[in-house]
Amino acid sequence: MNSNSYYRLREKQKIIFRRIYDLVMAILLLTMTFIMLMPDTFGLTNIASIDATFRDIFGVVCLLYGLFRLLRGIKKHRT
């Protein structure tokens, strides 16, 4: 295996790892969004007792960042 093909293989592995990482982070952040915005639905009384304004702001931030990570993980890599 020459160094050029090894370099391409490593770059492809990095791209795949980054895509998987972005998708997993998006799932976690979007799950956190639902937990923050609807804690009573899931029966989470500890989170429901947090100030509603803080929960809403944090939920929206998680939603926006989760969508960003999801779009970044889905988009095609262009070189």
PDB file of N, CA, C and O in Angstrom:
ATOM      1  N   MET A   1       0.860  -1.180   0.000  1.00  0.00           N
ATOM      2  CA  MET A   1       0.000   0.000   0.000  1.00  0.00           C
ATOM      3  C   MET A   1       0.901   1.236   0.000  1.00  0.00           C
ATOM      4  O   MET A   1       1.731   1.421   0.890  1.00  0.00           O
ATOM      5  N   ASN A   2       0.720   2.053  -0.994  1.00  0.00           N
ATOM      6  CA  ASN A   2       1.554   3.250  -1.038  1.00  0.00           C
ATOM      7  C   ASN A   2       0.982   4.329  -0.113  1.00  0.00           C
ATOM      8  O   ASN A   2      -0.134   4.204   0.391  1.00  0.00           O
ATOM      9  N   SER A   3       1.751   5.364   0.093  1.00  0.00           N
ATOM     10  CA  SER A   3       1.358   6.382   1.071  1.00  0.00           C
ATOM     11  C   SER A   3       0.139   7.176   0.629  1.00  0.00           C
ATOM     12  O   SER A   3      -0.625   7.644   1.473  1.00  0.00           O
ATOM     13  N   ASN A   4      -0.061   7.339  -0.680  1.00  0.00           N
ATOM     14  CA  ASN A   4      -1.208   8.095  -1.165  1.00  0.00           C
ATOM     15  C   ASN A   4      -2.522   7.354  -0.884  1.00  0.00           C
ATOM     16  O   ASN A   4      -3.499   7.968  -0.456  1.00  0.00           O
ATOM     17  N   SER A   5      -2.546   6.047  -1.123  1.00  0.00           N
ATOM     18  CA  SER A   5      -3.773   5.288  -0.855  1.00  0.00           C
ATOM     19  C   SER A   5      -4.019   5.177   0.652  1.00  0.00           C
ATOM     20  O   SER A   5      -5.166   5.167   1.100  1.00  0.00           O
ATOM     21  N   TYR A   6      -2.940   5.094   1.427  1.00  0.00           N
ATOM     22  CA  TYR A   6      -3.089   5.074   2.880  1.00  0.00           C
ATOM     23  C   TYR A   6      -3.696   6.390   3.369  1.00  0.00           C
ATOM     24  O   TYR A   6      -4.559   6.389   4.247  1.00  0.00           O
ATOM     25  N   TYR A   7      -3.246   7.506   2.804  1.00  0.00           N
ATOM     26  CA  TYR A   7      -3.774   8.814   3.175  1.00  0.00           C
ATOM     27  C   TYR A   7      -5.257   8.919   2.842  1.00  0.00           C
ATOM     28  O   TYR A   7      -6.042   9.413   3.651  1.00  0.00           O
ATOM     29  N   ARG A   8      -5.647   8.451   1.643  1.00  0.00           N
ATOM     30  CA  ARG A   8      -7.070   8.488   1.254  1.00  0.00           C
ATOM     31  C   ARG A   8      -7.921   7.623   2.167  1.00  0.00           C
ATOM     32  O   ARG A   8      -9.031   8.008   2.535  1.00  0.00           O
ATOM     33  N   LEU A   9      -7.405   6.453   2.535  1.00  0.00           N
ATOM     34  CA  LEU A   9      -8.133   5.569   3.444  1.00  0.00           C
ATOM     35  C   LEU A   9      -8.329   6.223   4.804  1.00  0.00           C
ATOM     36  O   LEU A   9      -9.422   6.165   5.367  1.00  0.00           O
ATOM     37  N   ARG A  10      -7.288   6.840   5.332  1.00  0.00           N
ATOM     38  CA  ARG A  10      -7.383   7.528   6.626  1.00  0.00           C
ATOM     39  C   ARG A  10      -8.383   8.681   6.565  1.00  0.00           C
ATOM     40  O   ARG A  10      -9.159   8.876   7.501  1.00  0.00           O
ATOM     41  N   GLU A  11      -8.370   9.439   5.480  1.00  0.00           N
ATOM     42  CA  GLU A  11      -9.311  10.549   5.330  1.00  0.00           C
ATOM     43  C   GLU A  11     -10.740  10.040   5.256  1.00  0.00           C
ATOM     44  O   GLU A  11     -11.641  10.648   5.833  1.00  0.00           O
ATOM     45  N   LYS A  12     -10.961   8.947   4.563  1.00  0.00           N
ATOM     46  CA  LYS A  12     -12.298   8.367   4.471  1.00  0.00           C
ATOM     47  C   LYS A  12     -12.771   7.893   5.844  1.00  0.00           C
ATOM     48  O   LYS A  12     -13.937   8.075   6.196  1.00  0.00           O
ATOM     49  N   GLN A  13     -11.870   7.287   6.619  1.00  0.00           N
ATOM     50  CA  GLN A  13     -12.218   6.845   7.965  1.00  0.00           C
ATOM     51  C   GLN A  13     -12.570   8.027   8.855  1.00  0.00           C
ATOM     52  O   GLN A  13     -13.508   7.944   9.648  1.00  0.00           O
ATOM     53  N   LYS A  14     -11.836   9.119   8.735  1.00  0.00           N
ATOM     54  CA  LYS A  14     -12.130  10.319   9.519  1.00  0.00           C
ATOM     55  C   LYS A  14     -13.498  10.878   9.174  1.00  0.00           C
ATOM     56  O   LYS A  14     -14.248  11.287  10.060  1.00  0.00           O
ATOM     57  N   ILE A  15     -13.826  10.895   7.880  1.00  0.00           N
ATOM     58  CA  ILE A  15     -15.116  11.411   7.440  1.00  0.00           C
ATOM     59  C   ILE A  15     -16.254  10.553   7.991  1.00  0.00           C
ATOM     60  O   ILE A  15     -17.257  11.082   8.470  1.00  0.00           O
ATOM     61  N   ILE A  16     -16.100   9.238   7.924  1.00  0.00           N
ATOM     62  CA  ILE A  16     -17.138   8.334   8.431  1.00  0.00           C
ATOM     63  C   ILE A  16     -17.299   8.505   9.933  1.00  0.00           C
ATOM     64  O   ILE A  16     -18.421   8.576  10.434  1.00  0.00           O
ATOM     65  N   PHE A  17     -16.179   8.570  10.658  1.00  0.00           N
ATOM     66  CA  PHE A  17     -16.251   8.747  12.104  1.00  0.00           C
ATOM     67  C   PHE A  17     -16.925  10.062  12.459  1.00  0.00           C
ATOM     68  O   PHE A  17     -17.757  10.110  13.366  1.00  0.00           O
ATOM     69  N   ARG A  18     -16.574  11.122  11.757  1.00  0.00           N
ATOM     70  CA  ARG A  18     -17.158  12.436  12.034  1.00  0.00           C
ATOM     71  C   ARG A  18     -18.662  12.430  11.775  1.00  0.00           C
ATOM     72  O   ARG A  18     -19.429  13.017  12.537  1.00  0.00           O
ATOM     73  N   ARG A  19     -19.080  11.765  10.696  1.00  0.00           N
ATOM     74  CA  ARG A  19     -20.496  11.687  10.366  1.00  0.00           C
ATOM     75  C   ARG A  19     -21.268  10.935  11.447  1.00  0.00           C
ATOM     76  O   ARG A  19     -22.341  11.373  11.863  1.00  0.00           O
ATOM     77  N   ILE A  20     -20.730   9.813  11.898  1.00  0.00           N
ATOM     78  CA  ILE A  20     -21.378   9.036  12.959  1.00  0.00           C
ATOM     79  C   ILE A  20     -21.433   9.854  14.245  1.00  0.00           C
ATOM     80  O   ILE A  20     -22.457   9.872  14.928  1.00  0.00           O
ATOM     81  N   TYR A  21     -20.345  10.523  14.573  1.00  0.00           N
ATOM     82  CA  TYR A  21     -20.293  11.351  15.780  1.00  0.00           C
ATOM     83  C   TYR A  21     -21.345  12.459  15.727  1.00  0.00           C
ATOM     84  O   TYR A  21     -22.039  12.704  16.714  1.00  0.00           O
ATOM     85  N   ASP A  22     -21.463  13.125  14.584  1.00  0.00           N
ATOM     86  CA  ASP A  22     -22.450  14.195  14.438  1.00  0.00           C
ATOM     87  C   ASP A  22     -23.869  13.668  14.587  1.00  0.00           C
ATOM     88  O   ASP A  22     -24.704  14.316  15.219  1.00  0.00           O
ATOM     89  N   LEU A  23     -24.154  12.510  14.018  1.00  0.00           N
ATOM     90  CA  LEU A  23     -25.506  11.946  14.112  1.00  0.00           C
ATOM     91  C   LEU A  23     -25.843  11.528  15.544  1.00  0.00           C
ATOM     92  O   LEU A  23     -26.962  11.751  16.006  1.00  0.00           O
ATOM     93  N   VAL A  24     -24.895  10.930  16.240  1.00  0.00           N
ATOM     94  CA  VAL A  24     -25.134  10.526  17.633  1.00  0.00           C
ATOM     95  C   VAL A  24     -25.342  11.756  18.513  1.00  0.00           C
ATOM     96  O   VAL A  24     -26.242  11.773  19.353  1.00  0.00           O
ATOM     97  N   MET A  25     -24.522  12.775  18.326  1.00  0.00           N
ATOM     98  CA  MET A  25     -24.681  14.005  19.102  1.00  0.00           C
ATOM     99  C   MET A  25     -26.019  14.670  18.803  1.00  0.00           C
ATOM    100  O   MET A  25     -26.656  15.212  19.707  1.00  0.00           O
ATOM    101  N   ALA A  26     -26.450  14.636  17.546  1.00  0.00           N
ATOM    102  CA  ALA A  26     -27.743  15.216  17.178  1.00  0.00           C
ATOM    103  C   ALA A  26     -28.879  14.481  17.880  1.00  0.00           C
ATOM    104  O   ALA A  26     -29.815  15.109  18.374  1.00  0.00           O
ATOM    105  N   ILE A  27     -28.800  13.169  17.927  1.00  0.00           N
ATOM    106  CA  ILE A  27     -29.845  12.390  18.615  1.00  0.00           C
ATOM    107  C   ILE A  27     -29.879  12.735  20.095  1.00  0.00           C
ATOM    108  O   ILE A  27     -30.955  12.918  20.665  1.00  0.00           O
ATOM    109  N   LEU A  28     -28.707  12.826  20.724  1.00  0.00           N
ATOM    110  CA  LEU A  28     -28.661  13.162  22.151  1.00  0.00           C
ATOM    111  C   LEU A  28     -29.213  14.567  22.417  1.00  0.00           C
ATOM    112  O   LEU A  28     -29.974  14.773  23.362  1.00  0.00           O
ATOM    113  N   LEU A  29     -28.825  15.521  21.582  1.00  0.00           N
ATOM    114  CA  LEU A  29     -29.289  16.895  21.782  1.00  0.00           C
ATOM    115  C   LEU A  29     -30.788  17.034  21.527  1.00  0.00           C
ATOM    116  O   LEU A  29     -31.471  17.759  22.251  1.00  0.00           O
ATOM    117  N   LEU A  30     -31.300  16.359  20.522  1.00  0.00           N
ATOM    118  CA  LEU A  30     -32.730  16.435  20.250  1.00  0.00           C
ATOM    119  C   LEU A  30     -33.535  15.726  21.349  1.00  0.00           C
ATOM    120  O   LEU A  30     -34.645  16.146  21.676  1.00  0.00           O
ATOM    121  N   THR A  31     -32.979  14.664  21.909  1.00  0.00           N
ATOM    122  CA  THR A  31     -33.625  14.012  23.049  1.00  0.00           C
ATOM    123  C   THR A  31     -33.659  14.962  24.243  1.00  0.00           C
ATOM    124  O   THR A  31     -34.668  15.055  24.942  1.00  0.00           O
ATOM    125  N   MET A  32     -32.561  15.659  24.471  1.00  0.00           N
ATOM    126  CA  MET A  32     -32.504  16.633  25.567  1.00  0.00           C
ATOM    127  C   MET A  32     -33.511  17.753  25.336  1.00  0.00           C
ATOM    128  O   MET A  32     -34.084  18.279  26.291  1.00  0.00           O
ATOM    129  N   THR A  33     -33.728  18.118  24.084  1.00  0.00           N
ATOM    130  CA  THR A  33     -34.727  19.136  23.757  1.00  0.00           C
ATOM    131  C   THR A  33     -36.103  18.706  24.231  1.00  0.00           C
ATOM    132  O   THR A  33     -36.802  19.473  24.893  1.00  0.00           O
ATOM    133  N   PHE A  34     -36.495  17.485  23.897  1.00  0.00           N
ATOM    134  CA  PHE A  34     -37.812  17.003  24.299  1.00  0.00           C
ATOM    135  C   PHE A  34     -37.934  16.882  25.815  1.00  0.00           C
ATOM    136  O   PHE A  34     -38.994  17.153  26.379  1.00  0.00           O
ATOM    137  N   ILE A  35     -36.859  16.477  26.467  1.00  0.00           N
ATOM    138  CA  ILE A  35     -36.887  16.358  27.930  1.00  0.00           C
ATOM    139  C   ILE A  35     -37.042  17.734  28.568  1.00  0.00           C
ATOM    140  O   ILE A  35     -37.795  17.888  29.529  1.00  0.00           O
ATOM    141  N   MET A  36     -36.342  18.728  28.048  1.00  0.00           N
ATOM    142  CA  MET A  36     -36.417  20.072  28.626  1.00  0.00           C
ATOM    143  C   MET A  36     -37.748  20.765  28.342  1.00  0.00           C
ATOM    144  O   MET A  36     -38.284  21.465  29.201  1.00  0.00           O
ATOM    145  N   LEU A  37     -38.273  20.572  27.147  1.00  0.00           N
ATOM    146  CA  LEU A  37     -39.500  21.279  26.788  1.00  0.00           C
ATOM    147  C   LEU A  37     -40.765  20.587  27.294  1.00  0.00           C
ATOM    148  O   LEU A  37     -41.795  21.240  27.462  1.00  0.00           O
ATOM    149  N   MET A  38     -40.704  19.270  27.540  1.00  0.00           N
ATOM    150  CA  MET A  38     -41.886  18.537  28.002  1.00  0.00           C
ATOM    151  C   MET A  38     -41.550  17.572  29.141  1.00  0.00           C
ATOM    152  O   MET A  38     -41.728  16.364  28.987  1.00  0.00           O
ATOM    153  N   PRO A  39     -41.070  18.077  30.279  1.00  0.00           N
ATOM    154  CA  PRO A  39     -40.673  17.162  31.362  1.00  0.00           C
ATOM    155  C   PRO A  39     -41.861  16.449  32.010  1.00  0.00           C
ATOM    156  O   PRO A  39     -41.721  15.324  32.490  1.00  0.00           O
ATOM    157  N   ASP A  40     -43.014  17.091  32.025  1.00  0.00           N
ATOM    158  CA  ASP A  40     -44.180  16.454  32.639  1.00  0.00           C
ATOM    159  C   ASP A  40     -44.649  15.246  31.839  1.00  0.00           C
ATOM    160  O   ASP A  40     -45.168  14.286  32.408  1.00  0.00           O
ATOM    161  N   THR A  41     -44.471  15.290  30.542  1.00  0.00           N
ATOM    162  CA  THR A  41     -44.864  14.170  29.681  1.00  0.00           C
ATOM    163  C   THR A  41     -44.075  12.915  30.020  1.00  0.00           C
ATOM    164  O   THR A  41     -44.603  11.805  29.947  1.00  0.00           O
ATOM    165  N   PHE A  42     -42.813  13.089  30.388  1.00  0.00           N
ATOM    166  CA  PHE A  42     -41.949  11.956  30.701  1.00  0.00           C
ATOM    167  C   PHE A  42     -41.917  11.638  32.191  1.00  0.00           C
ATOM    168  O   PHE A  42     -41.224  10.710  32.609  1.00  0.00           O
ATOM    169  N   GLY A  43     -42.651  12.391  32.989  1.00  0.00           N
ATOM    170  CA  GLY A  43     -42.698  12.145  34.431  1.00  0.00           C
ATOM    171  C   GLY A  43     -41.421  12.514  35.157  1.00  0.00           C
ATOM    172  O   GLY A  43     -41.076  11.874  36.151  1.00  0.00           O
ATOM    173  N   LEU A  44     -40.722  13.510  34.696  1.00  0.00           N
ATOM    174  CA  LEU A  44     -39.459  13.935  35.309  1.00  0.00           C
ATOM    175  C   LEU A  44     -39.716  15.143  36.199  1.00  0.00           C
ATOM    176  O   LEU A  44     -39.609  16.287  35.756  1.00  0.00           O
ATOM    177  N   THR A  45     -40.053  14.882  37.444  1.00  0.00           N
ATOM    178  CA  THR A  45     -40.420  15.965  38.362  1.00  0.00           C
ATOM    179  C   THR A  45     -39.229  16.832  38.741  1.00  0.00           C
ATOM    180  O   THR A  45     -39.397  18.024  39.001  1.00  0.00           O
ATOM    181  N   ASN A  46     -38.024  16.257  38.778  1.00  0.00           N
ATOM    182  CA  ASN A  46     -36.839  17.056  39.120  1.00  0.00           C
ATOM    183  C   ASN A  46     -36.573  18.121  38.067  1.00  0.00           C
ATOM    184  O   ASN A  46     -36.237  19.259  38.395  1.00  0.00           O
ATOM    185  N   ILE A  47     -36.724  17.753  36.815  1.00  0.00           N
ATOM    186  CA  ILE A  47     -36.496  18.723  35.742  1.00  0.00           C
ATOM    187  C   ILE A  47     -37.663  19.693  35.656  1.00  0.00           C
ATOM    188  O   ILE A  47     -37.468  20.862  35.325  1.00  0.00           O
ATOM    189  N   ALA A  48     -38.870  19.229  35.948  1.00  0.00           N
ATOM    190  CA  ALA A  48     -40.047  20.101  35.907  1.00  0.00           C
ATOM    191  C   ALA A  48     -39.964  21.189  36.974  1.00  0.00           C
ATOM    192  O   ALA A  48     -40.578  22.246  36.829  1.00  0.00           O
ATOM    193  N   SER A  49     -39.212  20.939  38.041  1.00  0.00           N
ATOM    194  CA  SER A  49     -39.109  21.933  39.109  1.00  0.00           C
ATOM    195  C   SER A  49     -38.126  23.063  38.778  1.00  0.00           C
ATOM    196  O   SER A  49     -38.083  24.067  39.488  1.00  0.00           O
ATOM    197  N   ILE A  50     -37.338  22.909  37.709  1.00  0.00           N
ATOM    198  CA  ILE A  50     -36.416  23.972  37.283  1.00  0.00           C
ATOM    199  C   ILE A  50     -37.235  25.107  36.683  1.00  0.00           C
ATOM    200  O   ILE A  50     -38.311  24.877  36.132  1.00  0.00           O
ATOM    201  N   ASP A  51     -36.730  26.326  36.789  1.00  0.00           N
ATOM    202  CA  ASP A  51     -37.409  27.501  36.259  1.00  0.00           C
ATOM    203  C   ASP A  51     -37.809  27.281  34.795  1.00  0.00           C
ATOM    204  O   ASP A  51     -36.986  26.879  33.973  1.00  0.00           O
ATOM    205  N   ALA A  52     -39.067  27.546  34.485  1.00  0.00           N
ATOM    206  CA  ALA A  52     -39.607  27.274  33.153  1.00  0.00           C
ATOM    207  C   ALA A  52     -38.903  28.079  32.061  1.00  0.00           C
ATOM    208  O   ALA A  52     -38.706  27.579  30.953  1.00  0.00           O
ATOM    209  N   THR A  53     -38.528  29.311  32.364  1.00  0.00           N
ATOM    210  CA  THR A  53     -37.843  30.138  31.366  1.00  0.00           C
ATOM    211  C   THR A  53     -36.486  29.545  31.011  1.00  0.00           C
ATOM    212  O   THR A  53     -36.114  29.481  29.839  1.00  0.00           O
ATOM    213  N   PHE A  54     -35.746  29.111  32.036  1.00  0.00           N
ATOM    214  CA  PHE A  54     -34.445  28.487  31.791  1.00  0.00           C
ATOM    215  C   PHE A  54     -34.612  27.211  30.986  1.00  0.00           C
ATOM    216  O   PHE A  54     -33.856  26.971  30.045  1.00  0.00           O
ATOM    217  N   ARG A  55     -35.592  26.387  31.341  1.00  0.00           N
ATOM    218  CA  ARG A  55     -35.835  25.137  30.612  1.00  0.00           C
ATOM    219  C   ARG A  55     -36.155  25.418  29.153  1.00  0.00           C
ATOM    220  O   ARG A  55     -35.649  24.735  28.263  1.00  0.00           O
ATOM    221  N   ASP A  56     -36.993  26.419  28.900  1.00  0.00           N
ATOM    222  CA  ASP A  56     -37.378  26.741  27.529  1.00  0.00           C
ATOM    223  C   ASP A  56     -36.191  27.240  26.715  1.00  0.00           C
ATOM    224  O   ASP A  56     -35.997  26.822  25.574  1.00  0.00           O
ATOM    225  N   ILE A  57     -35.398  28.129  27.298  1.00  0.00           N
ATOM    226  CA  ILE A  57     -34.223  28.658  26.592  1.00  0.00           C
ATOM    227  C   ILE A  57     -33.223  27.540  26.314  1.00  0.00           C
ATOM    228  O   ILE A  57     -32.708  27.423  25.202  1.00  0.00           O
ATOM    229  N   PHE A  58     -32.955  26.730  27.313  1.00  0.00           N
ATOM    230  CA  PHE A  58     -32.007  25.631  27.132  1.00  0.00           C
ATOM    231  C   PHE A  58     -32.538  24.620  26.123  1.00  0.00           C
ATOM    232  O   PHE A  58     -31.770  24.081  25.326  1.00  0.00           O
ATOM    233  N   GLY A  59     -33.829  24.360  26.147  1.00  0.00           N
ATOM    234  CA  GLY A  59     -34.440  23.444  25.182  1.00  0.00           C
ATOM    235  C   GLY A  59     -34.319  23.949  23.760  1.00  0.00           C
ATOM    236  O   GLY A  59     -34.028  23.174  22.848  1.00  0.00           O
ATOM    237  N   VAL A  60     -34.540  25.236  23.559  1.00  0.00           N
ATOM    238  CA  VAL A  60     -34.425  25.814  22.216  1.00  0.00           C
ATOM    239  C   VAL A  60     -32.972  25.791  21.741  1.00  0.00           C
ATOM    240  O   VAL A  60     -32.706  25.509  20.573  1.00  0.00           O
ATOM    241  N   VAL A  61     -32.043  26.084  22.632  1.00  0.00           N
ATOM    242  CA  VAL A  61     -30.620  26.027  22.265  1.00  0.00           C
ATOM    243  C   VAL A  61     -30.238  24.599  21.878  1.00  0.00           C
ATOM    244  O   VAL A  61     -29.532  24.397  20.890  1.00  0.00           O
ATOM    245  N   CYS A  62     -30.694  23.615  22.638  1.00  0.00           N
ATOM    246  CA  CYS A  62     -30.423  22.209  22.298  1.00  0.00           C
ATOM    247  C   CYS A  62     -31.051  21.845  20.959  1.00  0.00           C
ATOM    248  O   CYS A  62     -30.453  21.112  20.171  1.00  0.00           O
ATOM    249  N   LEU A  63     -32.242  22.349  20.700  1.00  0.00           N
ATOM    250  CA  LEU A  63     -32.910  22.079  19.430  1.00  0.00           C
ATOM    251  C   LEU A  63     -32.112  22.646  18.258  1.00  0.00           C
ATOM    252  O   LEU A  63     -31.873  21.943  17.276  1.00  0.00           O
ATOM    253  N   LEU A  64     -31.700  23.900  18.351  1.00  0.00           N
ATOM    254  CA  LEU A  64     -30.958  24.531  17.268  1.00  0.00           C
ATOM    255  C   LEU A  64     -29.613  23.846  17.029  1.00  0.00           C
ATOM    256  O   LEU A  64     -29.238  23.575  15.888  1.00  0.00           O
ATOM    257  N   TYR A  65     -28.899  23.571  18.104  1.00  0.00           N
ATOM    258  CA  TYR A  65     -27.593  22.928  17.948  1.00  0.00           C
ATOM    259  C   TYR A  65     -27.753  21.486  17.476  1.00  0.00           C
ATOM    260  O   TYR A  65     -26.937  20.999  16.692  1.00  0.00           O
ATOM    261  N   GLY A  66     -28.792  20.799  17.943  1.00  0.00           N
ATOM    262  CA  GLY A  66     -29.047  19.440  17.483  1.00  0.00           C
ATOM    263  C   GLY A  66     -29.375  19.390  16.002  1.00  0.00           C
ATOM    264  O   GLY A  66     -28.917  18.495  15.293  1.00  0.00           O
ATOM    265  N   LEU A  67     -30.164  20.348  15.530  1.00  0.00           N
ATOM    266  CA  LEU A  67     -30.469  20.409  14.101  1.00  0.00           C
ATOM    267  C   LEU A  67     -29.226  20.726  13.277  1.00  0.00           C
ATOM    268  O   LEU A  67     -29.041  20.185  12.187  1.00  0.00           O
ATOM    269  N   PHE A  68     -28.377  21.605  13.804  1.00  0.00           N
ATOM    270  CA  PHE A  68     -27.120  21.911  13.131  1.00  0.00           C
ATOM    271  C   PHE A  68     -26.259  20.661  13.000  1.00  0.00           C
ATOM    272  O   PHE A  68     -25.715  20.390  11.930  1.00  0.00           O
ATOM    273  N   ARG A  69     -26.133  19.892  14.090  1.00  0.00           N
ATOM    274  CA  ARG A  69     -25.329  18.673  14.051  1.00  0.00           C
ATOM    275  C   ARG A  69     -25.932  17.640  13.119  1.00  0.00           C
ATOM    276  O   ARG A  69     -25.207  16.922  12.430  1.00  0.00           O
ATOM    277  N   LEU A  70     -27.254  17.562  13.094  1.00  0.00           N
ATOM    278  CA  LEU A  70     -27.936  16.612  12.216  1.00  0.00           C
ATOM    279  C   LEU A  70     -27.681  16.965  10.752  1.00  0.00           C
ATOM    280  O   LEU A  70     -27.353  16.090   9.951  1.00  0.00           O
ATOM    281  N   LEU A  71     -27.828  18.225  10.406  1.00  0.00           N
ATOM    282  CA  LEU A  71     -27.585  18.639   9.022  1.00  0.00           C
ATOM    283  C   LEU A  71     -26.126  18.449   8.631  1.00  0.00           C
ATOM    284  O   LEU A  71     -25.830  18.055   7.504  1.00  0.00           O
ATOM    285  N   ARG A  72     -25.229  18.724   9.546  1.00  0.00           N
ATOM    286  CA  ARG A  72     -23.808  18.533   9.260  1.00  0.00           C
ATOM    287  C   ARG A  72     -23.472  17.062   9.084  1.00  0.00           C
ATOM    288  O   ARG A  72     -22.611  16.714   8.276  1.00  0.00           O
ATOM    289  N   GLY A  73     -24.146  16.194   9.835  1.00  0.00           N
ATOM    290  CA  GLY A  73     -23.892  14.761   9.712  1.00  0.00           C
ATOM    291  C   GLY A  73     -24.497  14.156   8.457  1.00  0.00           C
ATOM    292  O   GLY A  73     -24.004  13.148   7.952  1.00  0.00           O
ATOM    293  N   ILE A  74     -25.566  14.766   7.948  1.00  0.00           N
ATOM    294  CA  ILE A  74     -26.247  14.228   6.771  1.00  0.00           C
ATOM    295  C   ILE A  74     -25.624  14.711   5.467  1.00  0.00           C
ATOM    296  O   ILE A  74     -25.563  13.965   4.490  1.00  0.00           O
ATOM    297  N   LYS A  75     -25.168  15.940   5.452  1.00  0.00           N
ATOM    298  CA  LYS A  75     -24.690  16.520   4.193  1.00  0.00           C
ATOM    299  C   LYS A  75     -23.533  15.700   3.616  1.00  0.00           C
ATOM    300  O   LYS A  75     -22.785  15.047   4.343  1.00  0.00           O
ATOM    301  N   LYS A  76     -23.417  15.754   2.334  1.00  0.00           N
ATOM    302  CA  LYS A  76     -22.347  15.012   1.660  1.00  0.00           C
ATOM    303  C   LYS A  76     -21.036  15.750   1.841  1.00  0.00           C
ATOM    304  O   LYS A  76     -20.985  16.980   1.815  1.00  0.00           O
ATOM    305  N   HIS A  77     -19.985  14.981   2.023  1.00  0.00           N
ATOM    306  CA  HIS A  77     -18.662  15.588   2.182  1.00  0.00           C
ATOM    307  C   HIS A  77     -18.108  15.926   0.814  1.00  0.00           C
ATOM    308  O   HIS A  77     -18.023  15.063  -0.060  1.00  0.00           O
ATOM    309  N   ARG A  78     -17.737  17.156   0.632  1.00  0.00           N
ATOM    310  CA  ARG A  78     -17.166  17.599  -0.638  1.00  0.00           C
ATOM    311  C   ARG A  78     -15.707  17.943  -0.454  1.00  0.00           C
ATOM    312  O   ARG A  78     -15.332  18.680   0.459  1.00  0.00           O
ATOM    313  N   THR A  79     -14.904  17.406  -1.320  1.00  0.00           N
ATOM    314  CA  THR A  79     -13.461  17.700  -1.255  1.00  0.00           C
ATOM    315  C   THR A  79     -13.034  18.542  -2.411  1.00  0.00           C
ATOM    316  O   THR A  79     -11.857  18.887  -2.522  1.00  0.00           O
TER     317      THR A  79
END
